[in-house]
């Protein structure tokens, strides 16, 4: 039995702007489909996606088990050699036993205590940032959502203020290569970004070995378990990953979440009324989980088959990719009541946004803290916030894999 064929319209601006109707139709017609153009199977339902994320017959990489020749893959593209080296070496795209070792060492440095200790610094940054926003119309993406995650990651890592201006452009250049198609110019930009960021981190790691500080680079330099430490390359690639994964998801999650709230003004008013109260953060944490479910900031992830597997009657061979449509699973009525309704009190909320299983997002606690504090500070400062152009369609930058608003014009009210 062969699966239905659908062409996933990843670059169609209308689909990127509002993928839910298309995903709902396909999800109800079939739990899985094959995209002949992209040459892979896609899963659409929450249960199937959650099961595959926990299935050790699939992984983020296949090259730890097979050679490129065995998989029938072409030789690597020399135009992105540094990007590929970074991508094949960091935590997210590693598999056990390497992944187990890296996660164990990074977890020694990236502790809950270190994350929670950032709360006061984050709130101070938010207050300063919001004080600089003018009294009139402003772009929430550029003037609020974009700058905080870079600053938080830079503070966490210990990147000096004078070195931070390039972090956002580097991140944006690198993540472009995660889209299914990209240009030669984008390859060149990503290569340069990996090299430049690596050089900065190599210098900082050297300085921290000589003069330790209370930052994550120092903690990663010093992390040791059973005599094992991160190599310099592993440390560098871990830091680049933290910037890319943490920054892109945070910017897109916050701006899309605020857009969803302002489209239903009574929900924004509910948060705004609660924001000044002592002990209101749990409400914002619950609301944040729903916003991350409702409009998933990273809508599509992939896994490689590590052995021959049958999915809904379709044979998937070693090295083939399976696409996991998180954005579809997060709206699956089999798992969520009234999935197309924004319910800020939804609890429990088993969304897929941070993944599941071995590769569950290590930075999830930081993202949750940062985003809930950002949302509360915005609601407290601008309780009358509204969309500047309620009738206009939002414009998204990039494609569906890294899906983010180009801008979001708002008025303080």
Secondary structure, DSSP 8 states (H G I E B T S, - for coil): ----B----TT-HHHHH--HHHHHHHHHH-SEEEETTTTEEEE-SHHHHHHHHT-TTEES-STTTS-HHHHT-----GGGHHHHHHHHHSSTT--TTHHHHHHHHHHHHS-HHHHHTTHHHHHHHHHHHHHHS-SS-EEHIIIIIHHHHHHHHHHHHT--GGG-TTHHHHHHHHHGGGSS---HHHHHHHHHHHHHHHHHHHHHHHHHHHS--SSHHHHHHH--BTTB---HHHHHHHHHHHHHHHHHHHHHHHHHHHHHHHTSHHHHHHHHHHHTSTT-HHHHHHHHHHHHHHT-SS-EEEEEESS-EEETTEEE-TT-EEEEEHHHHTT-TTTSTTTTS--TT--S---STT--GGG--TTHHHHHHHHHHHHHHHHHH-TT-EESSTTS---EES-SSS-EES--EEE--
